[in-house]
């Protein structure tokens, strides 16, 4: 189901940390740790995810992820509050998503920059009609790159658009856009942003 509706969340789950860490860790722990380079939070931000928490009195609260993860090692969680669920819409077959990151190694690597992209494809026009782009590891926490979203909206789903996406992620941040583009093109687990955009046309 995750592969069908939230492919950008698959890549962080398969490539973050070592096998031992992935076997013991959870997406909730990744978010609650509130590291600026948390891969899962970047993907969840692009998906527009909400977080449901449960406290010691049995009270459930649901709020957007950006209201829970506030900054480096800082959350809105109370001392007796635990994350119990993430929710996001079941985006239809006209949506695509992808995730990529640059680190010092291909695995067990802290991201220098991570990027998650969710788009809706206007099949009739062959262009991106809705764009949600999130960046991680380049701010206090993952955030939506709204200016980049505006640049991508209305563009055709092709390799040139993927290049513009990579350049926009690295612009002004000392990130090599060619490296990020290569990561987008060769990400086997998370799906290639380039291939998936081209496939949508």
C-alpha positions, 0 to 999 in steps of 0.5 A: 500500500505504501508503494502504491500511495506514498512511494517517496516514503519507501526510499527512506525506510529502505536506505536510512541507517543500517539494517540493524537500525531499520529493524529496531527503528520506527518512522515515529522515532525518526520524527520524534528525534527531530533531526534536521536531516531526518529522511522520513520527515522530508517525505512526510512533509511532501505527502502533507502528513498529519501526526496523531499522538496519544498522551498519558490520559488517553487523549488523542491529538492530530495535527500537521507534521510541521506543528509537531517537529519544530526544529533541531531536536525540538518537538511539540510533544509533551513528556507523556505523549507518543506518536501513534499514527501518521495519516495522509490522503490516498493519492490516486493513480495520477499522482507520482512521488519520489525521494533522493538525498546526498550524503557522504556515502550511499548507505548509513549516511547523514543527508547533506540535503534530502528532497521529496517530491509529490506531483499530480500529472495532468494526463491530458496536457502532460504537465505537472498540475500540483506540486509539493516539494520538500527539502530536508537537512538544509534548515532547522527542519524539513520544509516545503519549498514553495517557490520551487513548487511554483517554478515546477507547476505547469511544466512537462513531466520530463528530464529537463523538469527533473533537472530544474527540480535538482537545481532548485534544491541545490540553489544557494545551498552549496549543493551540487545539483548534478549529484542530486540529479544522479541520485534522483536518476539512480534511486532504485528503491524509492523510484527515480524521479526522472523515470517516474516523471517521464513515465507519466507523460 
